[in-house]
């Protein structure tokens, strides 16, 4: 094995003196801003993990705990971040140095957070005030913060700030829909302008308003022709289709000249 080169004999005394000087210098006390080192005045040792925290009302500064300058109407938060204080209920921070009282206008109250206000029921916010909501006849107050603040009673519709009665024709009913049709016709009737006309159901048919057609549909085995239902004549080798109002050839047969013939 090759031994590493040794320092020259002339350098040995100087190196030894340098090591002696480094060992002779006393170590400076550790005082960091992260809660380590000796516990300073107005601080308490942590219950676990070691270190310390400043007492309530004091903030850490250069390894010491100095008293926080609390503005009027503020309280110490005990948090290590931020200014270390917050404004009391009913006050808000101003310029990061003071707490000013929140102005609550007439007909309003402080909200639960204590940092703002809300208009009382029956009033709505307008800039820095609460103005009364004028509820027209046949209307009632809502709990919504947007819109007019009121809705019309059932059977009425909002028109230019008032509630006008909805004209429901005979054999019709109110839909209670917030938009769209205000009324619809009863079953067995169809809308024609502002009235509800009775649906004339032909023989061998039944009411069916879902299809958007005349309001009726032929029974199974019948097909619609103008305003009547005519019985279907199903040829040999054929059967009623899925709708029941038409027919189709059986499997392996094809339509030819109104008949179902064996396919090739």
PyMOL commands that set and color helices and strands:
alter all, ss='L'
color gray80, all
select helices_A, chain A and resi 9-24
alter helices_A, ss='H'
color red, helices_A
select strands_A, chain A and resi 43-45+52-54+58-61+64-67+74-76+85-87+91-94+98-101+108-110+117-119+123-126+129-132+139-141+150-152+156-159+162-165+172-174+183-185+189-192+195-198+205-207+216-218+222-225+228-231+238-240+247-249+253-256+259-262
alter strands_A, ss='S'
color yellow, strands_A
deselect
rebuild
show_as cartoon
